[in-house]
Amino acid sequence: MSELSSQAAVIWHEYLHAVRLALSSLDHDEQEEILDELKNHLVTEAQETEQLVSEAKVRSIIDSLGSPEAIAEGFSVEASGTTKPETLDLVFAYGSLLLFGIGLALPATLVFVLPITAVVSRISLQNQSVRNSPIRWATYPALLTAYTAVVSAVLLWPLIPVLPLAATGGFLQLWLTENTFYFESGSTQYWLLVWSAGFLVTGFWWLVLSRIVKNRVEKVGALFYPFDFPSSTSINRLLLTGGALQFVVATFVIFFQL
């Protein structure tokens, strides 16, 4: 298959993401089967192009496929499920809520309980009858907490080494060229430089992350099922703006202190 141009790839991934959202009432496997059909259609159409597949070509293919809503209607997605959840589905749904409550009551166990409850909740939501039933709300507390923890870890992991390293006094030793003065460990200047260095790295990481996510929004969105995931354009704008702001401010603070 011919490769997509950068802008064409963004448009295609956003289209697939919109289709996935429109198909949200279907089982995950059914969604993947439909998305695979769309991808195969793109491959077939793109074979006619020897060079990069342009933005105009991708838009033409999307127009021929139809809107996400039209595709959803074609697969009878609008028909609401009336099947009641099975007993096992109820066990998984309410079991995840019970485990999450235990984790909150015993915070020391939360780091072990939370991944289990998130997995159990996702297994429960694979069933369409659960997704169309009020019991789906029983799975949300664990999922939202787990997803928040994952997003926070991905965004802020460069800051994790800051505190332990800074606490030892070995993170930063800055000597001036004309004398041997240095910022003492624990001083205001020391901690300001420590956190500035941490946010400098974090800002750079956000800029890198924006490129990683740009053409993978569909896969990233699948990780946070069943919640809607922002478009790649929105994510990139937030990461680029936040990363650039951290990078510039942290650099300014470091040079100002020096």
Backbone torsions as a table, in degrees:
resi	resn	phi	psi	omega
1	MET	NA	139.6	175.8
2	SER	-66.8	148.6	-179.4
3	GLU	-77.4	151.7	177.0
4	LEU	-86.4	144.7	172.1
5	SER	-66.9	163.2	-175.0
6	SER	-58.6	-45.0	-179.4
7	GLN	-70.6	-35.7	178.1
8	ALA	-64.8	-38.8	179.0
9	ALA	-63.2	-41.4	178.6
10	VAL	-62.2	-45.8	-179.4
11	ILE	-62.9	-41.7	-178.9
12	TRP	-65.9	-45.0	-179.3
13	HIS	-65.8	-36.5	177.3
14	GLU	-68.3	-35.1	177.2
15	TYR	-65.4	-45.7	178.3
16	LEU	-62.6	-38.3	178.1
17	HIS	-62.9	-42.3	179.0
18	ALA	-65.4	-37.7	177.8
19	VAL	-65.4	-42.3	179.4
20	ARG	-59.7	-41.5	178.8
21	LEU	-64.5	-40.0	179.5
22	ALA	-66.8	-25.3	-179.0
23	LEU	-96.7	16.0	-171.2
24	SER	-61.2	-20.8	-179.7
25	SER	-82.2	-6.8	177.7
26	LEU	-90.2	159.9	174.9
27	ASP	-62.7	155.3	-178.3
28	HIS	-58.2	-42.2	-178.9
29	ASP	-63.6	-38.8	178.6
30	GLU	-67.1	-38.7	176.9
31	GLN	-60.9	-46.3	-178.6
32	GLU	-62.6	-37.2	179.6
33	GLU	-64.0	-42.6	179.0
34	ILE	-66.9	-43.4	179.5
35	LEU	-63.6	-35.9	177.2
36	ASP	-63.8	-37.4	177.9
37	GLU	-63.5	-40.7	178.6
38	LEU	-65.2	-41.5	179.4
39	LYS	-64.5	-40.0	178.4
40	ASN	-64.5	-36.3	177.1
41	HIS	-63.2	-41.0	178.1
42	LEU	-62.6	-43.0	179.6
43	VAL	-59.7	-44.8	-179.3
44	THR	-62.3	-45.3	-179.2
45	GLU	-68.3	-36.9	-176.2
46	ALA	-74.4	-17.8	179.2
47	GLN	-62.9	-21.2	179.7
48	GLU	-76.3	-11.7	-177.7
49	THR	-106.3	121.8	-179.1
50	GLU	-81.7	-31.4	-179.2
51	GLN	-95.6	-165.2	177.8
52	LEU	-60.2	139.4	176.8
53	VAL	-75.6	121.6	-173.8
54	SER	-79.6	167.7	176.2
55	GLU	-61.3	-41.7	-179.2
56	ALA	-62.7	-38.9	179.8
57	LYS	-65.1	-43.2	-180.0
58	VAL	-64.9	-41.2	178.0
59	ARG	-63.1	-35.8	177.9
60	SER	-65.4	-41.3	178.6
61	ILE	-64.7	-41.7	178.9
62	ILE	-62.9	-40.7	178.3
63	ASP	-61.8	-37.3	-180.0
64	SER	-71.1	-29.5	179.5
65	LEU	-77.7	-33.2	-178.3
66	GLY	101.8	168.0	-179.5
67	SER	-68.8	158.5	176.6
68	PRO	-56.0	-38.9	179.4
69	GLU	-64.4	-39.3	179.1
70	ALA	-65.8	-40.3	178.0
71	ILE	-63.4	-42.0	179.0
72	ALA	-61.4	-42.1	178.6
73	GLU	-64.2	-37.0	-179.8
74	GLY	-62.5	-29.3	179.4
75	PHE	-101.2	17.5	175.0
76	SER	57.6	39.3	179.8
77	VAL	-73.2	-26.0	-175.1
78	GLU	-70.3	-18.9	178.8
79	ALA	-68.0	118.0	-177.0
80	SER	-76.3	143.7	-178.9
81	GLY	-76.1	134.1	179.5
82	THR	-111.3	-4.5	-179.0
83	THR	-69.9	131.3	178.7
84	LYS	-75.2	146.5	178.2
85	PRO	-60.7	142.2	176.7
86	GLU	-72.5	165.0	-179.3
87	THR	-57.8	-41.0	-179.7
88	LEU	-64.4	-36.2	177.7
89	ASP	-63.1	-41.4	179.1
90	LEU	-64.5	-38.7	179.2
91	VAL	-62.4	-45.5	-179.8
92	PHE	-64.6	-44.9	-176.5
93	ALA	-65.2	-54.0	-178.5
94	TYR	-74.5	-25.8	176.3
95	GLY	-65.7	-39.0	178.6
96	SER	-64.2	-38.6	178.7
97	LEU	-66.9	-40.2	178.9
98	LEU	-63.9	-45.3	178.8
99	LEU	-62.9	-38.5	179.1
100	PHE	-65.0	-40.5	177.2
101	GLY	-62.5	-39.1	177.2
102	ILE	-63.5	-41.2	178.6
103	GLY	-61.9	-38.9	178.4
104	LEU	-69.7	-36.9	179.4
105	ALA	-70.3	-30.3	179.7
106	LEU	-123.4	80.5	-174.3
107	PRO	-53.5	-29.9	-178.8
108	ALA	-64.1	-24.3	-178.7
109	THR	-94.8	-6.6	-172.5
110	LEU	-61.6	-36.8	-178.4
111	VAL	-63.3	-25.7	177.8
112	PHE	-93.0	-36.6	-175.1
113	VAL	-74.7	-38.1	-173.9
114	LEU	-58.8	-47.4	178.0
115	PRO	-60.1	-36.9	-179.5
116	ILE	-66.6	-45.5	-179.3
117	THR	-64.9	-35.2	178.7
118	ALA	-65.4	-43.3	178.7
119	VAL	-63.8	-45.3	179.3
120	VAL	-61.5	-40.8	179.8
121	SER	-64.0	-42.2	179.7
122	ARG	-66.7	-37.7	177.2
123	ILE	-61.7	-42.6	-179.7
124	SER	-63.2	-40.5	-176.4
125	LEU	-75.8	-8.4	175.5
126	GLN	-66.7	-21.0	-180.0
127	ASN	-86.8	125.6	-177.2
128	GLN	-61.0	-34.5	-179.2
129	SER	-64.2	-30.5	177.6
130	VAL	-74.2	-42.6	-178.9
131	ARG	-63.3	-29.2	-178.8
132	ASN	-96.6	9.0	-178.0
133	SER	-115.1	152.1	177.8
134	PRO	-59.6	-19.1	-177.8
135	ILE	-68.6	-11.2	178.3
136	ARG	-60.3	-27.3	-179.1
137	TRP	-65.1	-22.6	179.1
138	ALA	-68.0	-22.4	-177.7
139	THR	-89.7	-16.2	-171.6
140	TYR	-70.0	-40.5	-178.8
141	PRO	-55.1	-46.0	-179.4
142	ALA	-67.3	-42.7	-178.7
143	LEU	-65.6	-45.3	-179.2
144	LEU	-63.1	-40.6	178.7
145	THR	-66.3	-43.8	-179.4
146	ALA	-65.6	-44.1	-179.5
147	TYR	-65.7	-38.7	177.7
148	THR	-62.5	-41.2	179.0
149	ALA	-64.7	-40.8	-179.0
150	VAL	-66.6	-46.7	-179.8
151	VAL	-62.1	-43.4	179.7
152	SER	-62.1	-42.0	-179.9
153	ALA	-65.5	-41.7	-179.8
154	VAL	-65.3	-40.7	-176.6
155	LEU	-76.7	-34.2	-168.9
156	LEU	-114.9	10.3	-176.2
157	TRP	-59.4	-29.2	178.3
158	PRO	-62.8	-19.5	179.6
159	LEU	-84.2	-14.4	-175.7
160	ILE	-57.9	-42.7	-178.7
161	PRO	-75.0	-9.4	-172.1
162	VAL	-62.8	-53.4	-174.3
163	LEU	-62.9	-51.9	-179.6
164	PRO	-61.7	-37.9	-179.8
165	LEU	-71.6	-41.1	-179.1
166	ALA	-68.1	-35.6	-178.5
167	ALA	-63.5	-27.0	179.2
168	THR	-81.2	-9.7	-178.1
169	GLY	80.0	5.9	-175.7
170	GLY	-106.0	3.9	-177.0
171	PHE	-72.4	-39.7	-173.3
172	LEU	-143.5	121.4	173.3
173	GLN	-130.7	105.6	-174.2
174	LEU	-110.7	115.1	177.8
175	TRP	-99.9	138.1	172.5
176	LEU	-79.3	152.3	-173.4
177	THR	-70.8	-26.8	-173.0
178	GLU	-95.8	-11.4	175.3
179	ASN	-152.1	-178.1	-175.0
180	THR	-100.9	19.5	179.4
181	PHE	-68.1	140.3	175.0
182	TYR	-141.9	159.7	178.6
183	PHE	-73.0	123.7	-177.7
184	GLU	-70.7	143.6	178.5
185	SER	-61.5	130.5	179.8
186	GLY	96.7	-11.3	179.5
187	SER	-74.9	163.5	179.9
188	THR	-59.8	-43.6	179.7
189	GLN	-62.8	-38.4	-179.6
190	TYR	-61.5	-50.3	-177.9
191	TRP	-69.2	-33.0	177.1
192	LEU	-62.9	-41.9	178.6
193	LEU	-71.1	-36.4	178.4
194	VAL	-60.2	-51.5	-177.9
195	TRP	-69.6	-33.0	177.1
196	SER	-64.1	-42.6	177.4
197	ALA	-62.9	-39.9	178.5
198	GLY	-63.1	-44.6	179.9
199	PHE	-73.0	-25.2	175.0
200	LEU	-63.2	-45.5	179.1
201	VAL	-69.0	-40.5	179.6
202	THR	-62.7	-42.2	178.1
203	GLY	-60.7	-42.6	177.3
204	PHE	-63.9	-38.6	179.6
205	TRP	-63.9	-38.9	178.4
206	TRP	-64.3	-37.2	177.7
207	LEU	-64.6	-41.4	177.2
208	VAL	-66.8	-41.9	-178.3
209	LEU	-62.9	-34.5	179.2
210	SER	-61.7	-34.6	178.2
211	ARG	-74.2	-35.6	179.9
212	ILE	-65.8	-43.4	-175.7
213	VAL	-76.4	-26.8	-170.0
214	LYS	-48.3	-50.5	-176.1
215	ASN	-103.7	15.6	-179.2
216	ARG	-128.8	22.8	-175.3
217	VAL	-61.5	-32.5	-179.9
218	GLU	-63.9	-46.0	179.8
219	LYS	-68.7	-39.8	178.7
220	VAL	-64.2	-42.9	178.8
221	GLY	-60.7	-35.3	179.7
222	ALA	-64.8	-27.4	-179.9
223	LEU	-66.6	-26.6	-175.3
224	PHE	-106.4	25.3	174.7
225	TYR	-55.0	138.6	8.0
226	PRO	-100.3	16.5	-175.0
227	PHE	-84.3	148.4	177.9
228	ASP	-67.2	139.8	179.5
229	PHE	-112.8	136.2	-178.5
230	PRO	-57.5	158.6	177.7
231	SER	-66.9	159.5	-179.1
232	SER	-61.4	-32.6	179.0
233	THR	-63.0	-44.8	179.7
234	SER	-65.4	-43.4	-179.2
235	ILE	-63.4	-46.3	-179.7
236	ASN	-61.3	-41.0	-179.1
237	ARG	-63.4	-42.5	-180.0
238	LEU	-67.2	-45.2	-178.7
239	LEU	-67.0	-43.0	-179.9
240	LEU	-64.7	-44.7	-179.5
241	THR	-65.8	-48.6	-179.8
242	GLY	-64.4	-42.2	179.9
243	GLY	-65.1	-45.3	179.9
244	ALA	-64.1	-40.3	-180.0
245	LEU	-63.7	-46.0	178.2
246	GLN	-61.8	-44.9	-177.1
247	PHE	-61.4	-47.0	-177.0
248	VAL	-67.8	-47.9	-178.2
249	VAL	-63.8	-45.0	-179.7
250	ALA	-63.2	-40.6	178.2
251	THR	-63.3	-42.8	179.4
252	PHE	-62.2	-44.1	-179.0
253	VAL	-63.7	-43.6	-179.5
254	ILE	-62.2	-48.2	-178.4
255	PHE	-69.3	-32.5	177.7
256	PHE	-65.1	-41.3	179.4
257	GLN	-68.7	-35.4	-179.7
258	LEU	-73.0	NA	NA
